[in-house]
Amino acid sequence: MTLIGAGFLGIEHFTPPWDVFFLPLFNLLIASYRIIFSDFALAIIVFTIVIRTLLAPLFVRQIRSQKEMQRMAPLIREVNRKHKGNRTKIAEETQALYREHGVNPAAGCLPVVAQLPLLFALYQALIRASNVVTLSVKDAASDTFAKLQAALPDITKIGDIKDAAGVVTQHQYAAPVAGACNLPQFEVANFTHFLPLNCQLIDPLKLASAINTKVAWLGGLDLAQIDHKFSVILPGLGFALSGIAVLAALLQFVQVRMTSPKPNPDDPTSSTTNTMTYLFPLLTIWWGGLFPSGLILYWVVYTAYLIAQQFRIMSWGNLFPLFGWQPAFAPAPETGVVSRPVRRDSSPGNPGSDASPPNQRPAGTPGGSSRPASRPTKKRRRGRKR
């Protein structure tokens, strides 16, 4: 496999199976940078839109499934009313409804989970594109690194990272753009990112110089580093609260809430979904203090695109009322029962069945009639008297 990948269209270093997924993304990112704008921030934005468009079919079905679940709300409420106080029975009946209507209650979380491998690959692409490699003092003094420097003389030291006491704990180096592509040192995890950029780029995208990851129109923000331009260092924690990460978290909250069912204390799955609505944004803020700002910029654009796609399918969904606020431009969420009828076992002796004919169910309940039920029994009695 390595022999097939190596040298293909100029790619000189290929490590299966990871590079099967990573290399197309890495080359697409560099293509956006070189061919379209030569601006790393705009390259990430274009890269995100392309990836989001390619993955759109995977998410449309999930969004529509979530919309169907919102329309199932009357059915869920009826189950809760019928089995009030019996949480086990409510859970069984609710799951049966979900299965019958082909609805996944966790569908709001699936788009986030599905893109985690993509985020990891993009993170690796950003680190590789930045050419900045951080080594511990111990690794920098090792014989392995000395041999690597001898084979790649273009490795240059950028600076040192110190702890709170002023002691140097790490060194930062700039990896070369071109050089040897198959050194044994690249098999060591700590030195993987010293692989020259051109080793994993196709011929039309080979670089003559390192990528400029600083973006002037973002105040000189370095997308290869943690956000320190739009961030606040929390006293005593040393954690950078990134403004870009906060924006990403707000978008994440909107995206998840649009597709989340209304809170229902009688529905066991409701509390889990409600927790995820707040958990993912908090994780996004945490990631903003750990990962390069380019990754967070990707998350902002990606989530905004997903919100726009959801809006086209389900309008505002369940976003409103938001903490009691219901704006005039956002109508109340759609209510009603899905068009597919609920098939329930009406055989005698089934404790979960509803043996009443549809026209005798209370008005307003699923399957019920809006008109009062007729009383044929009374007519038959009159007939016998005559």
KEVEX-746817 format. One record per residue (C-alpha): residue number from 0; residue in one letter; x, y, z. Coordinates in nm, 2 decimals. Layout:
BEGIN
+-----+---+--------+--------+--------+
|   k | r |      X |      Y |      Z |
+-----+---+--------+--------+--------+
| NUM | A |      X |      Y |      Z |
...
+-----+---+--------+--------+--------+
//
This chain:
BEGIN
+-----+---+--------+--------+--------+
|   k | r |      X |      Y |      Z |
+-----+---+--------+--------+--------+
|   0 | M |   0.00 |   0.00 |   0.00 |
|   1 | T |   0.28 |   0.24 |   0.08 |
|   2 | L |   0.44 |   0.17 |  -0.26 |
|   3 | I |   0.12 |   0.25 |  -0.43 |
|   4 | G |   0.06 |   0.58 |  -0.24 |
|   5 | A |   0.42 |   0.70 |  -0.25 |
|   6 | G |   0.50 |   0.90 |  -0.56 |
|   7 | F |   0.13 |   0.92 |  -0.67 |
|   8 | L |   0.09 |   1.27 |  -0.83 |
|   9 | G |   0.40 |   1.38 |  -0.64 |
|  10 | I |   0.30 |   1.25 |  -0.30 |
|  11 | E |   0.63 |   1.12 |  -0.15 |
|  12 | H |   0.51 |   1.01 |   0.19 |
|  13 | F |   0.21 |   0.79 |   0.24 |
|  14 | T |   0.11 |   0.60 |   0.56 |
|  15 | P |  -0.20 |   0.39 |   0.54 |
|  16 | P |  -0.47 |   0.39 |   0.66 |
|  17 | W |  -0.47 |   0.73 |   0.81 |
|  18 | D |  -0.34 |   0.92 |   0.51 |
|  19 | V |  -0.63 |   0.78 |   0.30 |
|  20 | F |  -0.85 |   1.02 |   0.49 |
|  21 | F |  -0.61 |   1.29 |   0.59 |
|  22 | L |  -0.43 |   1.36 |   0.26 |
|  23 | P |  -0.73 |   1.46 |   0.05 |
|  24 | L |  -0.83 |   1.71 |   0.33 |
|  25 | F |  -0.48 |   1.84 |   0.36 |
|  26 | N |  -0.44 |   1.89 |  -0.01 |
|  27 | L |  -0.78 |   2.06 |  -0.04 |
|  28 | L |  -0.68 |   2.30 |   0.24 |
|  29 | I |  -0.35 |   2.39 |   0.07 |
|  30 | A |  -0.53 |   2.42 |  -0.27 |
|  31 | S |  -0.77 |   2.67 |  -0.11 |
|  32 | Y |  -0.48 |   2.87 |   0.02 |
|  33 | R |  -0.26 |   2.87 |  -0.29 |
|  34 | I |  -0.50 |   2.87 |  -0.58 |
|  35 | I |  -0.80 |   3.08 |  -0.45 |
|  36 | F |  -0.69 |   3.34 |  -0.20 |
|  37 | S |  -0.34 |   3.29 |  -0.05 |
|  38 | D |  -0.52 |   3.39 |   0.27 |
|  39 | F |  -0.53 |   3.11 |   0.54 |
|  40 | A |  -0.85 |   3.23 |   0.70 |
|  41 | L |  -1.04 |   3.25 |   0.37 |
|  42 | A |  -0.89 |   2.92 |   0.27 |
|  43 | I |  -1.04 |   2.76 |   0.59 |
|  44 | I |  -1.37 |   2.92 |   0.51 |
|  45 | V |  -1.38 |   2.79 |   0.15 |
|  46 | F |  -1.25 |   2.45 |   0.27 |
|  47 | T |  -1.54 |   2.44 |   0.53 |
|  48 | I |  -1.81 |   2.53 |   0.28 |
|  49 | V |  -1.68 |   2.26 |   0.03 |
|  50 | I |  -1.67 |   1.99 |   0.30 |
|  51 | R |  -2.01 |   2.09 |   0.44 |
|  52 | T |  -2.17 |   2.08 |   0.10 |
|  53 | L |  -2.02 |   1.74 |   0.02 |
|  54 | L |  -2.16 |   1.61 |   0.36 |
|  55 | A |  -2.50 |   1.77 |   0.33 |
|  56 | P |  -2.69 |   1.46 |   0.22 |
|  57 | L |  -2.58 |   1.28 |   0.54 |
|  58 | F |  -2.74 |   1.54 |   0.76 |
|  59 | V |  -3.06 |   1.63 |   0.57 |
|  60 | R |  -3.22 |   1.30 |   0.65 |
|  61 | Q |  -3.13 |   1.35 |   1.02 |
|  62 | I |  -3.27 |   1.70 |   1.03 |
|  63 | R |  -3.60 |   1.58 |   0.87 |
|  64 | S |  -3.62 |   1.30 |   1.12 |
|  65 | Q |  -3.58 |   1.56 |   1.40 |
|  66 | K |  -3.86 |   1.76 |   1.25 |
|  67 | E |  -4.09 |   1.46 |   1.25 |
|  68 | M |  -4.01 |   1.41 |   1.62 |
|  69 | Q |  -4.12 |   1.76 |   1.69 |
|  70 | R |  -4.45 |   1.68 |   1.52 |
|  71 | M |  -4.49 |   1.37 |   1.73 |
|  72 | A |  -4.52 |   1.58 |   2.05 |
|  73 | P |  -4.90 |   1.52 |   2.08 |
|  74 | L |  -4.84 |   1.14 |   2.07 |
|  75 | I |  -4.57 |   1.16 |   2.33 |
|  76 | R |  -4.79 |   1.38 |   2.56 |
|  77 | E |  -5.08 |   1.13 |   2.52 |
|  78 | V |  -4.85 |   0.84 |   2.63 |
|  79 | N |  -4.74 |   1.05 |   2.93 |
|  80 | R |  -5.10 |   1.12 |   3.02 |
|  81 | K |  -5.21 |   0.76 |   2.98 |
|  82 | H |  -4.93 |   0.61 |   3.19 |
|  83 | K |  -4.87 |   0.90 |   3.43 |
|  84 | G |  -4.65 |   0.79 |   3.72 |
|  85 | N |  -4.53 |   0.47 |   3.54 |
|  86 | R |  -4.19 |   0.58 |   3.40 |
|  87 | T |  -4.10 |   0.23 |   3.28 |
|  88 | K |  -4.42 |   0.21 |   3.08 |
|  89 | I |  -4.38 |   0.56 |   2.95 |
|  90 | A |  -4.02 |   0.48 |   2.83 |
|  91 | E |  -4.14 |   0.16 |   2.66 |
|  92 | E |  -4.43 |   0.33 |   2.48 |
|  93 | T |  -4.22 |   0.63 |   2.38 |
|  94 | Q |  -3.94 |   0.41 |   2.23 |
|  95 | A |  -4.21 |   0.21 |   2.05 |
|  96 | L |  -4.34 |   0.53 |   1.89 |
|  97 | Y |  -3.99 |   0.64 |   1.79 |
|  98 | R |  -3.93 |   0.30 |   1.62 |
|  99 | E |  -4.27 |   0.30 |   1.45 |
| 100 | H |  -4.22 |   0.65 |   1.30 |
| 101 | G |  -3.86 |   0.60 |   1.21 |
| 102 | V |  -3.75 |   0.88 |   1.44 |
| 103 | N |  -3.41 |   0.89 |   1.63 |
| 104 | P |  -3.43 |   1.10 |   1.95 |
| 105 | A |  -3.06 |   1.14 |   1.95 |
| 106 | A |  -3.05 |   1.28 |   1.59 |
| 107 | G |  -2.96 |   1.63 |   1.71 |
| 108 | C |  -2.63 |   1.50 |   1.85 |
| 109 | L |  -2.54 |   1.28 |   1.55 |
| 110 | P |  -2.41 |   1.56 |   1.32 |
| 111 | V |  -2.17 |   1.67 |   1.59 |
| 112 | V |  -2.05 |   1.31 |   1.66 |
| 113 | A |  -2.02 |   1.24 |   1.29 |
| 114 | Q |  -1.78 |   1.53 |   1.22 |
| 115 | L |  -1.54 |   1.45 |   1.51 |
| 116 | P |  -1.30 |   1.25 |   1.28 |
| 117 | L |  -1.31 |   1.54 |   1.04 |
| 118 | L |  -1.22 |   1.78 |   1.31 |
| 119 | F |  -0.92 |   1.56 |   1.41 |
| 120 | A |  -0.80 |   1.55 |   1.05 |
| 121 | L |  -0.84 |   1.92 |   1.01 |
| 122 | Y |  -0.65 |   1.97 |   1.34 |
| 123 | Q |  -0.37 |   1.77 |   1.20 |
| 124 | A |  -0.38 |   1.96 |   0.87 |
| 125 | L |  -0.36 |   2.29 |   1.05 |
| 126 | I |  -0.06 |   2.18 |   1.26 |
| 127 | R |   0.11 |   2.05 |   0.95 |
| 128 | A |   0.03 |   2.36 |   0.75 |
| 129 | S |   0.16 |   2.59 |   1.03 |
| 130 | N |   0.50 |   2.41 |   1.03 |
| 131 | V |   0.53 |   2.49 |   1.40 |
| 132 | V |   0.63 |   2.19 |   1.61 |
| 133 | T |   0.66 |   2.20 |   1.99 |
| 134 | L |   0.90 |   1.96 |   2.17 |
| 135 | S |   0.96 |   1.90 |   2.53 |
| 136 | V |   1.31 |   1.98 |   2.66 |
| 137 | K |   1.38 |   1.61 |   2.70 |
| 138 | D |   1.29 |   1.53 |   2.33 |
| 139 | A |   1.48 |   1.83 |   2.20 |
| 140 | A |   1.80 |   1.70 |   2.37 |
| 141 | S |   1.75 |   1.34 |   2.25 |
| 142 | D |   1.98 |   1.16 |   2.00 |
| 143 | T |   1.68 |   1.09 |   1.78 |
| 144 | F |   1.62 |   1.47 |   1.73 |
| 145 | A |   1.99 |   1.53 |   1.67 |
| 146 | K |   1.99 |   1.28 |   1.39 |
| 147 | L |   1.67 |   1.44 |   1.25 |
| 148 | Q |   1.83 |   1.78 |   1.25 |
| 149 | A |   2.13 |   1.64 |   1.07 |
| 150 | A |   1.91 |   1.50 |   0.80 |
| 151 | L |   1.69 |   1.81 |   0.78 |
| 152 | P |   1.92 |   2.11 |   0.83 |
| 153 | D |   1.63 |   2.35 |   0.76 |
| 154 | I |   1.47 |   2.28 |   1.10 |
| 155 | T |   1.50 |   2.62 |   1.28 |
| 156 | K |   1.43 |   2.71 |   1.64 |
| 157 | I |   1.16 |   2.97 |   1.69 |
| 158 | G |   1.15 |   3.02 |   2.07 |
| 159 | D |   1.10 |   2.87 |   2.41 |
| 160 | I |   0.79 |   2.81 |   2.63 |
| 161 | K |   0.83 |   2.88 |   3.00 |
| 162 | D |   0.62 |   2.79 |   3.30 |
| 163 | A |   0.49 |   3.02 |   3.57 |
| 164 | A |   0.83 |   3.01 |   3.75 |
| 165 | G |   1.02 |   3.11 |   3.43 |
| 166 | V |   1.16 |   2.76 |   3.37 |
| 167 | V |   1.18 |   2.65 |   3.00 |
| 168 | T |   0.97 |   2.35 |   2.96 |
| 169 | Q |   0.93 |   2.33 |   2.58 |
| 170 | H |   1.10 |   2.45 |   2.26 |
| 171 | Q |   0.92 |   2.55 |   1.94 |
| 172 | Y |   1.07 |   2.47 |   1.59 |
| 173 | A |   0.98 |   2.55 |   1.24 |
| 174 | A |   0.96 |   2.24 |   1.02 |
| 175 | P |   1.10 |   2.26 |   0.67 |
| 176 | V |   0.89 |   2.30 |   0.36 |
| 177 | A |   1.10 |   2.06 |   0.15 |
| 178 | G |   1.35 |   1.78 |   0.23 |
| 179 | A |   1.38 |   1.41 |   0.29 |
| 180 | C |   1.04 |   1.24 |   0.31 |
| 181 | N |   1.11 |   0.89 |   0.45 |
| 182 | L |   1.34 |   0.92 |   0.74 |
| 183 | P |   1.30 |   0.66 |   1.03 |
| 184 | Q |   1.26 |   0.95 |   1.28 |
| 185 | F |   0.92 |   1.03 |   1.12 |
| 186 | E |   0.79 |   0.70 |   1.27 |
| 187 | V |   0.84 |   0.83 |   1.62 |
| 188 | A |   0.52 |   1.00 |   1.74 |
| 189 | N |   0.69 |   1.31 |   1.89 |
| 190 | F |   0.87 |   1.39 |   1.56 |
| 191 | T |   0.60 |   1.31 |   1.31 |
| 192 | H |   0.51 |   1.68 |   1.24 |
| 193 | F |   0.87 |   1.75 |   1.12 |
| 194 | L |   0.77 |   1.58 |   0.80 |
| 195 | P |   0.83 |   1.85 |   0.53 |
| 196 | L |   0.51 |   2.00 |   0.38 |
| 197 | N |   0.58 |   1.90 |   0.02 |
| 198 | C |   0.61 |   1.54 |   0.11 |
| 199 | Q |   0.23 |   1.50 |   0.13 |
| 200 | L |   0.13 |   1.75 |  -0.14 |
| 201 | I |   0.05 |   1.67 |  -0.50 |
| 202 | D |   0.28 |   1.82 |  -0.77 |
| 203 | P |   0.06 |   2.12 |  -0.86 |
| 204 | L |   0.04 |   2.23 |  -0.49 |
| 205 | K |   0.41 |   2.21 |  -0.40 |
| 206 | L |   0.51 |   2.51 |  -0.19 |
| 207 | A |   0.82 |   2.73 |  -0.22 |
| 208 | S |   0.78 |   2.88 |   0.12 |
| 209 | A |   0.60 |   2.82 |   0.45 |
| 210 | I |   0.23 |   2.91 |   0.48 |
| 211 | N |   0.15 |   3.25 |   0.64 |
| 212 | T |  -0.10 |   3.16 |   0.91 |
| 213 | K |  -0.13 |   3.52 |   1.04 |
| 214 | V |  -0.44 |   3.70 |   0.91 |
| 215 | A |  -0.42 |   4.07 |   0.88 |
| 216 | W |  -0.79 |   4.13 |   0.86 |
| 217 | L |  -0.83 |   3.94 |   1.19 |
| 218 | G |  -0.59 |   4.17 |   1.37 |
| 219 | G |  -0.29 |   3.96 |   1.30 |
| 220 | L |  -0.44 |   3.65 |   1.45 |
| 221 | D |  -0.22 |   3.34 |   1.41 |
| 222 | L |  -0.46 |   3.06 |   1.31 |
| 223 | A |  -0.19 |   2.80 |   1.39 |
| 224 | Q |  -0.19 |   2.91 |   1.75 |
| 225 | I |  -0.44 |   2.94 |   2.04 |
| 226 | D |  -0.64 |   3.26 |   2.01 |
| 227 | H |  -0.47 |   3.53 |   2.21 |
| 228 | K |  -0.61 |   3.82 |   2.00 |
| 229 | F |  -0.97 |   3.79 |   2.10 |
| 230 | S |  -0.93 |   3.62 |   2.43 |
| 231 | V |  -0.92 |   3.69 |   2.80 |
| 232 | I |  -0.69 |   3.50 |   3.03 |
| 233 | L |  -0.88 |   3.38 |   3.33 |
| 234 | P |  -0.69 |   3.48 |   3.65 |
| 235 | G |  -0.54 |   3.19 |   3.85 |
| 236 | L |  -0.62 |   2.94 |   3.57 |
| 237 | G |  -0.40 |   3.05 |   3.29 |
| 238 | F |  -0.68 |   2.95 |   3.05 |
| 239 | A |  -0.75 |   3.17 |   2.75 |
| 240 | L |  -1.12 |   3.23 |   2.71 |
| 241 | S |  -1.14 |   3.28 |   2.33 |
| 242 | G |  -1.39 |   3.52 |   2.18 |
| 243 | I |  -1.40 |   3.31 |   1.87 |
| 244 | A |  -1.47 |   3.00 |   2.08 |
| 245 | V |  -1.76 |   3.18 |   2.26 |
| 246 | L |  -1.91 |   3.27 |   1.92 |
| 247 | A |  -1.87 |   2.91 |   1.81 |
| 248 | A |  -2.04 |   2.80 |   2.13 |
| 249 | L |  -2.34 |   3.03 |   2.08 |
| 250 | L |  -2.39 |   2.90 |   1.73 |
| 251 | Q |  -2.35 |   2.55 |   1.86 |
| 252 | F |  -2.63 |   2.62 |   2.12 |
| 253 | V |  -2.86 |   2.76 |   1.85 |
| 254 | Q |  -2.79 |   2.46 |   1.62 |
| 255 | V |  -2.86 |   2.20 |   1.88 |
| 256 | R |  -3.16 |   2.37 |   2.03 |
| 257 | M |  -3.33 |   2.41 |   1.69 |
| 258 | T |  -3.35 |   2.03 |   1.66 |
| 259 | S |  -3.40 |   1.94 |   2.03 |
| 260 | P |  -3.75 |   1.84 |   2.15 |
| 261 | K |  -3.92 |   2.05 |   2.41 |
| 262 | P |  -3.83 |   1.96 |   2.77 |
| 263 | N |  -4.07 |   1.70 |   2.91 |
| 264 | P |  -4.02 |   1.58 |   3.27 |
| 265 | D |  -4.21 |   1.26 |   3.19 |
| 266 | D |  -3.99 |   1.17 |   2.89 |
| 267 | P |  -3.67 |   0.99 |   3.01 |
| 268 | T |  -3.48 |   1.09 |   2.69 |
| 269 | S |  -3.57 |   1.46 |   2.73 |
| 270 | S |  -3.33 |   1.53 |   3.01 |
| 271 | T |  -3.04 |   1.37 |   2.82 |
| 272 | T |  -3.11 |   1.58 |   2.51 |
| 273 | N |  -3.15 |   1.90 |   2.72 |
| 274 | T |  -2.81 |   1.83 |   2.88 |
| 275 | M |  -2.64 |   1.79 |   2.54 |
| 276 | T |  -2.79 |   2.13 |   2.44 |
| 277 | Y |  -2.56 |   2.30 |   2.70 |
| 278 | L |  -2.28 |   2.04 |   2.72 |
| 279 | F |  -2.16 |   2.08 |   2.36 |
| 280 | P |  -2.13 |   2.46 |   2.37 |
| 281 | L |  -1.93 |   2.44 |   2.70 |
| 282 | L |  -1.70 |   2.19 |   2.54 |
| 283 | T |  -1.65 |   2.42 |   2.24 |
| 284 | I |  -1.54 |   2.70 |   2.48 |
| 285 | W |  -1.30 |   2.46 |   2.65 |
| 286 | W |  -1.15 |   2.35 |   2.31 |
| 287 | G |  -1.10 |   2.72 |   2.23 |
| 288 | G |  -0.83 |   2.74 |   2.50 |
| 289 | L |  -0.66 |   2.42 |   2.39 |
| 290 | F |  -0.66 |   2.41 |   2.01 |
| 291 | P |  -0.54 |   2.64 |   1.73 |
| 292 | S |  -0.78 |   2.92 |   1.65 |
| 293 | G |  -0.80 |   2.80 |   1.29 |
| 294 | L |  -0.98 |   2.49 |   1.41 |
| 295 | I |  -1.23 |   2.71 |   1.60 |
| 296 | L |  -1.28 |   2.93 |   1.29 |
| 297 | Y |  -1.37 |   2.61 |   1.10 |
| 298 | W |  -1.62 |   2.53 |   1.37 |
| 299 | V |  -1.78 |   2.87 |   1.35 |
| 300 | V |  -1.83 |   2.85 |   0.97 |
| 301 | Y |  -1.93 |   2.48 |   0.98 |
| 302 | T |  -2.20 |   2.54 |   1.25 |
| 303 | A |  -2.33 |   2.86 |   1.08 |
| 304 | Y |  -2.37 |   2.66 |   0.76 |
| 305 | L |  -2.55 |   2.38 |   0.94 |
| 306 | I |  -2.79 |   2.64 |   1.10 |
| 307 | A |  -2.87 |   2.78 |   0.76 |
| 308 | Q |  -2.94 |   2.43 |   0.63 |
| 309 | Q |  -3.17 |   2.35 |   0.92 |
| 310 | F |  -3.35 |   2.68 |   0.88 |
| 311 | R |  -3.44 |   2.59 |   0.52 |
| 312 | I |  -3.59 |   2.26 |   0.63 |
| 313 | M |  -3.75 |   2.33 |   0.97 |
| 314 | S |  -3.75 |   2.71 |   1.00 |
| 315 | W |  -3.66 |   2.81 |   1.36 |
| 316 | G |  -3.75 |   2.46 |   1.49 |
| 317 | N |  -3.76 |   2.46 |   1.87 |
| 318 | L |  -3.52 |   2.75 |   1.92 |
| 319 | F |  -3.80 |   2.97 |   2.06 |
| 320 | P |  -3.92 |   3.06 |   2.31 |
| 321 | L |  -3.56 |   3.12 |   2.43 |
| 322 | F |  -3.55 |   3.18 |   2.81 |
| 323 | G |  -3.91 |   3.30 |   2.79 |
| 324 | W |  -3.85 |   3.52 |   2.48 |
| 325 | Q |  -4.07 |   3.46 |   2.18 |
| 326 | P |  -3.99 |   3.71 |   1.90 |
| 327 | A |  -4.26 |   3.82 |   1.66 |
| 328 | F |  -4.06 |   3.71 |   1.35 |
| 329 | A |  -4.05 |   3.35 |   1.48 |
| 330 | P |  -4.38 |   3.17 |   1.48 |
| 331 | A |  -4.45 |   2.91 |   1.75 |
| 332 | P |  -4.30 |   2.56 |   1.67 |
| 333 | E |  -4.51 |   2.34 |   1.45 |
| 334 | T |  -4.74 |   2.11 |   1.64 |
| 335 | G |  -4.95 |   1.82 |   1.52 |
| 336 | V |  -4.92 |   1.45 |   1.45 |
| 337 | V |  -4.70 |   1.31 |   1.18 |
| 338 | S |  -4.89 |   1.19 |   0.88 |
| 339 | R |  -4.80 |   0.82 |   0.93 |
| 340 | P |  -5.06 |   0.66 |   1.15 |
| 341 | V |  -4.96 |   0.49 |   1.48 |
| 342 | R |  -5.02 |   0.12 |   1.46 |
| 343 | R |  -5.11 |  -0.01 |   1.80 |
| 344 | D |  -5.20 |  -0.36 |   1.89 |
| 345 | S |  -5.57 |  -0.36 |   1.98 |
| 346 | S |  -5.60 |  -0.72 |   2.07 |
| 347 | P |  -5.78 |  -0.81 |   2.40 |
| 348 | G |  -5.56 |  -0.85 |   2.70 |
| 349 | N |  -5.28 |  -0.63 |   2.57 |
| 350 | P |  -5.22 |  -0.38 |   2.86 |
| 351 | G |  -5.07 |  -0.12 |   2.62 |
| 352 | S |  -5.35 |  -0.13 |   2.37 |
| 353 | D |  -5.62 |   0.11 |   2.31 |
| 354 | A |  -5.92 |  -0.10 |   2.21 |
| 355 | S |  -6.16 |   0.19 |   2.17 |
| 356 | P |  -6.26 |   0.25 |   1.81 |
| 357 | P |  -6.11 |   0.57 |   1.67 |
| 358 | N |  -6.44 |   0.75 |   1.66 |
| 359 | Q |  -6.49 |   0.69 |   2.03 |
| 360 | R |  -6.16 |   0.84 |   2.15 |
| 361 | P |  -6.17 |   1.18 |   2.31 |
| 362 | A |  -6.16 |   1.47 |   2.07 |
| 363 | G |  -5.81 |   1.61 |   2.02 |
| 364 | T |  -5.63 |   1.29 |   2.10 |
| 365 | P |  -5.42 |   1.11 |   1.84 |
| 366 | G |  -5.65 |   0.92 |   1.61 |
| 367 | G |  -5.96 |   1.08 |   1.76 |
| 368 | S |  -6.23 |   1.27 |   1.59 |
| 369 | S |  -6.30 |   1.64 |   1.64 |
| 370 | R |  -6.68 |   1.56 |   1.65 |
| 371 | P |  -6.86 |   1.39 |   1.94 |
| 372 | A |  -6.90 |   1.02 |   1.90 |
| 373 | S |  -7.24 |   0.89 |   1.79 |
| 374 | R |  -7.44 |   0.67 |   2.02 |
| 375 | P |  -7.57 |   0.37 |   1.82 |
| 376 | T |  -7.65 |   0.17 |   2.13 |
| 377 | K |  -7.93 |   0.40 |   2.23 |
| 378 | K |  -8.09 |   0.37 |   1.88 |
| 379 | R |  -8.09 |  -0.01 |   1.90 |
| 380 | R |  -8.26 |   0.00 |   2.23 |
| 381 | R |  -8.54 |   0.21 |   2.09 |
| 382 | G |  -8.58 |  -0.03 |   1.81 |
| 383 | R |  -8.64 |  -0.32 |   2.04 |
| 384 | K |  -8.91 |  -0.12 |   2.23 |
| 385 | R |  -9.10 |  -0.07 |   1.91 |
+-----+---+--------+--------+--------+
//
